[in-house]
């Protein structure tokens, strides 16, 4: 059993089309911290908070942009580097980090067989 199956179980799959934002909460547009509805400014950075509805709209826009871009990694993307692993585990990890908006690419190690 692969590493990610141990964590998520054999039948579980992450749904990359859903978000975890609450429409009744408020969010910091700078650091993405979640607050209760009555809070107006971020305690961490001082930014004015946006509504849950506005945060969901921003997430949908970012998600559509990511999907339109495909697997292309740009200079502004956050990239997680995994040096070695089994191909099936790297693909599972890629699905998870991609759902979080982190770009990923799987490539063969220099001098490796490239077959996974």
C-alpha positions, 0 to 999 in steps of 0.5 A: 500500500502506498504512502498516500493511501495509508493517509487517505484510505484506499477509496478516498480521492481529493476533490480538487473542484471544491474549496473549504471556505465558509461563506459566513466567515471573513478572510485576509486577502494577504495571508488567507487567515480565516476569521469570524464574521464580526472581525474586520481586520487581520490580527497578523498583518492588519489587512482589511478582511474580505467576505467568505463569498468574495474569498470563494470567488477569488478561489474560483478565479484562481482555480480556473486560471490554474486549470487553463494553464494546465501543468505549466509551471511559472516563475510566480508558482510555489514549487515543492521539490521532492528529490526521490520517490516511487512514481505512484507516490509522487503522482499522488503527492502531485494531486494533493499539492496541485489541489492546494495551488502548488505547481508540480512536475515529475521528471526522471533523475539524471542518470536514472531509468526514467521508468518510475 
